Amino acid sequence: MNVTLRGLDRSDIPAWNRLLAAVESVDHTGEHYNEDDLEEEMSNPDIELGKDLVGAFDGDDLVAYFCVYPRSAGEEYHKISLDAATRPDRRGQGIGTLMATAMRDRALAAHAERHPDLPAMLILSGLSSDTAQESLLAGIGLLPERWSFVMRADLGAVPEVAPLADGLRIERYDDSRAEAMKEAHNTAFLDHPNFTPWTDTMWKQWVTDSRSFRPGLSYLVVDPEQDDRIVAYVQTNEYDAYFTATGRREAYVGKVGTLREYRGRGIASTLLGHGLHAYRDAGYDEASLDVDSENPTGALGVYRRAGFEVETRRTDYALTVEPGGLR
C-alpha cells in the first residue's frame, strides 16, 4: 500500500466529489453532493483546514478521506462528529484501517486543542447494513450507541392537514426570526439524548447562510398570547445535487421541533402537514427527514401519520474518552 495522508484543500474538491459519487453508487447512501456543497463544507469556521479534512492519496489519486467536525462544548462532554469513506475499488487493502486510526487521533487532538477538561464524545453515523464499517469502527473503539431512520414522503399523496390548536398561528419564516428559531430549536431539544446546543456560528454555517436553506418553505408556529413566541418550527433545505442525480426535487426537513410545554396538542403534525402541502405546491416531488429512534416526543409516529415511510436505518457509533485518555 503506497498511500500518503495530507489535508484536503480547495484544489481537491473535484476529486473529493468524484470519490463521494463513487461511494454512493455502490453503497446507495442516498447522499448526493456537488462541488458547491463541498466548498461550503471547507468554509466551515469550526474546522481547521489542513487538519480536519484529510485525504489518502496514491500518488495524485484520492482514494479515501476523513472529516472531523468539532462541536461547541456541552455541559457534560465535547462532541466531535466524524465522517469517512474509502473508494469502493480500493477497499480491502488496509486503507480504511489507516484512515480510521488517523481520524480518531485527529479528533482527540482537536478535542485537546479546544476542551481538554471535558470528556470527548466521538460520533459517526453510517448505514446499519454496512457490517464492514461496523467492524472497522469497532477497531478504533466506536461502538453502536443508538439508531436513526431516514424517512421519505411522496408528495403526490399527502394527507389533509388537521386544524392548528386554538390560539396559535402558522407564519412563514423570515430573517428577523433567525435568532428566535435557533433558540426555539435549542430549547425544544434539551430533553433529547446527547443534544448539544447550536452556536451562532453553527447556525449560520448550516442553516441561515447555507446555500441549501429554503427560508420561503420554512414555517413557524407562534403563540400570540406569549408575544408571538415560536413554539414549533419546520426548517427546510433543498440539495440541488439530489435533483441532478435523481431527476426529482426533494425538500429535506432539516429541523422540526415543538417546545415541551406545547407537545401533545397535534402542533407538529399540523405544521409538518402544512409544510408538505407547501412543498407539493412549489413543485417538489418528495420530502425526507431523519429521526432518532430514541426521540422522546414520539416523532416516528408523527412522521408516519404525515405520510413519511422509513427508507433506511442508520447507526450512530460512539466513543467517549475521559480527559487524558487514549494518549
C-alpha positions as CSV (number, residue, x, y, z in Angstrom):
1,M,0.0,0.0,0.0
2,N,1.6,3.2,-1.2
3,V,-0.7,5.8,0.4
4,T,0.1,9.2,2.0
5,L,-2.2,11.4,4.0
6,R,-2.5,15.1,3.7
7,G,-5.0,17.8,4.4
8,L,-7.6,18.5,1.7
9,D,-7.7,21.9,0.2
10,R,-10.0,23.6,-2.4
11,S,-8.0,22.2,-5.3
12,D,-9.0,18.7,-4.1
13,I,-12.8,19.4,-4.3
14,P,-13.3,17.8,-7.8
15,A,-11.5,14.6,-6.7
16,W,-13.4,14.6,-3.4
17,N,-16.7,15.0,-5.3
18,R,-15.9,12.1,-7.6
19,L,-15.0,9.9,-4.6
20,L,-18.3,10.6,-2.9
21,A,-20.2,9.8,-6.1
22,A,-18.4,6.5,-6.4
23,V,-19.2,5.6,-2.8
24,E,-22.9,6.4,-3.3
25,S,-23.1,4.4,-6.5
26,V,-22.0,1.3,-4.6
27,D,-23.3,1.8,-1.1
28,H,-26.5,3.5,-2.0
29,T,-26.3,6.0,0.8
30,G,-28.9,8.3,-0.7
31,E,-26.4,11.2,-0.1
32,H,-25.5,13.3,-3.1
33,Y,-23.1,16.2,-3.3
34,N,-21.7,18.7,-5.8
35,E,-18.7,20.8,-5.7
36,D,-20.5,23.8,-4.3
37,D,-21.6,21.7,-1.3
38,L,-18.0,20.7,-0.6
39,E,-16.8,24.3,-1.0
40,E,-19.4,25.2,1.7
41,E,-18.0,22.4,4.0
42,M,-14.5,23.7,3.6
43,S,-15.7,27.2,4.6
44,N,-16.9,26.0,7.9
45,P,-15.2,28.2,10.5
46,D,-15.3,25.5,13.1
47,I,-12.8,23.3,11.3
48,E,-9.1,23.8,10.7
49,L,-8.2,23.2,7.0
50,G,-5.1,21.1,6.6
51,K,-6.0,19.0,9.7
52,D,-9.7,18.3,10.0
53,L,-10.4,17.3,6.4
54,V,-7.8,14.7,5.3
55,G,-7.4,12.7,2.2
56,A,-5.5,9.4,1.4
57,F,-3.6,9.7,-1.8
58,D,-2.0,7.1,-4.0
59,G,0.3,9.4,-5.9
60,D,-2.1,12.1,-7.1
61,D,-5.2,9.8,-6.8
62,L,-7.6,10.5,-3.9
63,V,-8.7,7.0,-2.6
64,A,-10.1,7.8,0.8
65,Y,-10.9,10.7,3.1
66,F,-12.0,11.6,6.7
67,C,-13.6,14.6,8.2
68,V,-13.5,15.8,11.8
69,Y,-16.2,18.3,12.9
70,P,-15.6,19.6,16.4
71,R,-18.8,21.0,18.0
72,S,-19.2,23.5,20.8
73,A,-18.9,22.0,24.2
74,G,-21.9,20.9,26.1
75,E,-22.1,20.8,29.9
76,E,-21.0,17.2,30.2
77,Y,-18.9,16.5,27.1
78,H,-17.4,17.8,23.9
79,K,-19.0,16.2,20.9
80,I,-17.0,15.7,17.7
81,S,-18.8,14.4,14.6
82,L,-16.9,12.2,12.1
83,D,-17.2,11.1,8.5
84,A,-15.1,8.9,6.3
85,A,-15.1,6.7,3.3
86,T,-12.8,4.7,1.1
87,R,-13.3,4.5,-2.7
88,P,-15.0,1.1,-3.4
89,D,-12.3,-0.1,-5.8
90,R,-9.7,0.4,-3.1
91,R,-11.4,-1.4,-0.2
92,G,-9.8,-4.4,1.4
93,Q,-6.3,-3.0,1.2
94,G,-5.9,-1.6,4.7
95,I,-6.7,2.0,3.7
96,G,-9.8,2.1,5.8
97,T,-8.0,1.0,8.9
98,L,-5.3,3.6,8.3
99,M,-7.8,6.3,7.9
100,A,-10.0,5.3,10.9
101,T,-7.0,5.4,13.2
102,A,-5.8,8.7,11.8
103,M,-9.4,10.1,12.1
104,R,-9.7,9.1,15.8
105,D,-6.3,10.5,16.6
106,R,-7.1,13.8,14.9
107,A,-10.5,14.0,16.7
108,L,-8.8,13.6,20.0
109,A,-6.1,16.2,19.1
110,A,-8.8,18.6,18.1
111,H,-10.6,18.0,21.4
112,A,-7.3,18.6,23.3
113,E,-6.9,21.9,21.5
114,R,-10.4,23.1,22.4
115,H,-11.9,21.5,25.5
116,P,-9.3,19.2,27.2
117,D,-11.0,19.3,30.6
118,L,-14.2,17.7,29.3
119,P,-14.8,14.1,28.1
120,A,-14.7,13.8,24.3
121,M,-17.6,12.1,22.6
122,L,-16.7,10.9,19.0
123,I,-19.8,10.1,16.9
124,L,-20.0,8.7,13.3
125,S,-23.3,7.8,11.6
126,G,-23.5,5.1,8.9
127,L,-25.8,2.7,7.2
128,S,-26.8,-0.1,9.6
129,S,-26.4,-2.5,6.8
130,D,-22.7,-1.8,6.4
131,T,-21.2,-4.5,8.6
132,A,-17.7,-3.9,7.2
133,Q,-17.9,-0.3,8.5
134,E,-19.2,-1.5,11.9
135,S,-16.2,-3.9,12.2
136,L,-13.7,-1.2,11.2
137,L,-15.1,1.3,13.7
138,A,-15.0,-1.2,16.5
139,G,-11.3,-1.5,15.9
140,I,-10.9,2.1,17.0
141,G,-13.4,1.9,19.8
142,L,-16.5,3.3,18.2
143,L,-19.4,1.0,19.0
144,P,-23.2,1.2,18.2
145,E,-24.9,3.5,20.5
146,R,-28.3,4.2,19.0
147,W,-30.2,4.2,15.7
148,S,-32.0,6.6,13.5
149,F,-34.2,6.3,10.4
150,V,-34.2,8.2,7.1
151,M,-37.9,8.7,6.2
152,R,-39.4,9.8,2.8
153,A,-42.8,11.0,1.7
154,D,-44.2,11.0,-1.8
155,L,-45.8,14.4,-2.2
156,G,-48.3,13.1,-4.7
157,A,-50.4,11.7,-1.8
158,V,-50.1,13.8,1.3
159,P,-52.8,13.6,3.9
160,E,-55.2,16.5,4.7
161,V,-53.9,18.9,7.3
162,A,-55.6,19.0,10.7
163,P,-56.5,22.4,12.2
164,L,-54.0,24.1,14.4
165,A,-54.5,24.2,18.2
166,D,-56.7,27.1,19.3
167,G,-55.0,30.5,19.6
168,L,-51.9,29.6,17.7
169,R,-51.0,30.5,14.1
170,I,-48.5,29.5,11.4
171,E,-46.2,32.0,9.9
172,R,-43.6,31.8,7.1
173,Y,-40.0,32.2,8.4
174,D,-38.3,35.5,7.8
175,D,-34.8,36.6,8.6
176,S,-35.8,38.7,11.6
177,R,-36.7,35.4,13.4
178,A,-33.4,33.7,12.8
179,E,-32.1,34.0,16.4
180,A,-35.6,33.2,17.8
181,M,-35.8,30.0,15.7
182,K,-32.3,28.9,16.9
183,E,-33.3,29.5,20.5
184,A,-36.5,27.5,19.9
185,H,-34.6,24.6,18.5
186,N,-32.1,24.6,21.4
187,T,-34.9,24.7,23.9
188,A,-37.0,22.1,22.1
189,F,-34.2,19.5,22.0
190,L,-32.9,19.9,25.6
191,D,-34.5,16.6,26.5
192,H,-33.1,14.7,23.5
193,P,-30.2,12.3,24.1
194,N,-26.7,13.7,23.5
195,F,-28.0,17.1,22.3
196,T,-25.5,19.9,22.2
197,P,-27.0,23.4,21.7
198,W,-26.2,25.1,18.4
199,T,-24.0,28.1,18.5
200,D,-24.4,31.2,16.4
201,T,-21.6,30.1,14.2
202,M,-23.0,26.7,13.5
203,W,-26.5,28.1,12.9
204,K,-25.2,30.5,10.3
205,Q,-23.0,27.8,8.7
206,W,-25.6,25.1,8.4
207,V,-28.9,27.0,8.4
208,T,-29.3,30.7,7.7
209,D,-26.2,31.2,5.5
210,S,-26.3,27.7,3.8
211,R,-26.9,27.6,0.1
212,S,-29.4,24.8,0.7
213,F,-31.6,26.6,3.1
214,R,-35.1,27.4,1.8
215,P,-36.5,30.2,4.0
216,G,-39.6,30.6,1.9
217,L,-40.5,27.0,2.7
218,S,-39.7,27.1,6.4
219,Y,-42.5,27.7,8.9
220,L,-43.1,28.7,12.5
221,V,-46.0,28.3,14.9
222,V,-46.3,31.3,17.2
223,D,-48.3,31.9,20.3
224,P,-49.9,35.4,20.3
225,E,-50.6,35.2,24.0
226,Q,-46.8,34.9,24.5
227,D,-45.7,37.8,22.4
228,D,-45.6,35.6,19.3
229,R,-43.1,33.3,20.9
230,I,-42.0,30.5,18.5
231,V,-43.4,27.3,19.9
232,A,-42.8,25.0,16.9
233,Y,-40.9,25.2,13.6
234,V,-40.1,23.4,10.4
235,Q,-36.8,24.4,8.7
236,T,-36.4,23.2,5.1
237,N,-33.4,22.6,2.8
238,E,-33.1,21.6,-0.8
239,Y,-29.9,20.0,-2.2
240,D,-29.6,20.5,-5.9
241,A,-27.2,17.6,-6.2
242,Y,-30.1,15.3,-5.3
243,F,-32.1,16.6,-8.3
244,T,-29.0,16.2,-10.6
245,A,-28.6,12.6,-9.5
246,T,-32.3,11.5,-9.4
247,G,-34.3,13.9,-11.5
248,R,-36.6,14.5,-8.6
249,R,-36.9,17.6,-6.4
250,E,-36.6,16.8,-2.7
251,A,-37.5,19.0,0.2
252,Y,-35.4,18.0,3.1
253,V,-36.8,18.7,6.6
254,G,-33.6,19.8,8.3
255,K,-35.2,20.6,11.6
256,V,-38.6,20.2,13.2
257,G,-39.5,20.6,16.8
258,T,-42.0,21.7,19.4
259,L,-41.4,23.2,22.8
260,R,-42.1,20.7,25.6
261,E,-45.0,22.5,27.2
262,Y,-46.8,22.7,23.8
263,R,-46.4,19.0,22.9
264,G,-49.4,16.6,22.8
265,R,-51.7,19.2,21.0
266,G,-51.0,18.0,17.4
267,I,-49.0,21.1,16.6
268,A,-46.1,19.2,15.0
269,S,-48.4,17.2,12.8
270,T,-50.3,20.2,11.6
271,L,-47.1,22.2,10.9
272,L,-45.5,19.3,9.1
273,G,-48.6,18.8,7.0
274,H,-48.7,22.4,6.2
275,G,-45.1,22.2,5.0
276,L,-45.7,19.1,2.9
277,H,-48.6,20.8,1.1
278,A,-46.4,23.9,0.5
279,Y,-43.6,21.7,-0.9
280,R,-46.0,20.0,-3.3
281,D,-47.5,23.3,-4.4
282,A,-43.9,24.6,-5.0
283,G,-43.2,21.7,-7.4
284,Y,-41.3,19.3,-5.2
285,D,-41.7,15.6,-5.8
286,E,-40.8,14.2,-2.4
287,A,-39.7,15.1,1.1
288,S,-37.3,13.4,3.5
289,L,-36.1,13.7,7.1
290,D,-34.0,11.9,9.7
291,V,-35.4,10.9,13.1
292,D,-33.7,9.4,16.1
293,S,-35.1,6.1,17.3
294,E,-34.8,7.4,20.9
295,N,-36.6,10.7,20.2
296,P,-38.7,11.2,23.3
297,T,-41.5,13.0,21.6
298,G,-42.9,10.1,19.6
299,A,-41.7,11.7,16.4
300,L,-41.6,8.5,14.4
301,G,-45.4,8.1,14.7
302,V,-46.0,11.8,13.9
303,Y,-44.0,11.5,10.7
304,R,-45.7,8.3,9.6
305,R,-49.1,9.9,10.1
306,A,-47.9,12.8,7.9
307,G,-47.1,10.4,5.1
308,F,-43.5,9.5,5.7
309,E,-42.2,5.9,5.5
310,V,-38.9,4.5,6.7
311,E,-36.4,4.2,3.9
312,T,-33.1,3.3,5.6
313,R,-31.8,2.6,9.1
314,R,-28.7,4.3,10.3
315,T,-26.4,3.5,13.3
316,D,-24.7,6.1,15.4
317,Y,-21.3,4.7,16.5
318,A,-19.8,6.5,19.5
319,L,-16.7,6.5,21.7
320,T,-16.4,8.6,24.9
321,V,-12.9,9.4,26.1
322,E,-12.2,10.8,29.5
323,P,-9.8,13.7,29.8
324,G,-6.3,12.4,29.3
325,G,-7.4,9.1,27.9
326,L,-6.0,7.3,24.8
327,R,-2.7,9.1,24.8
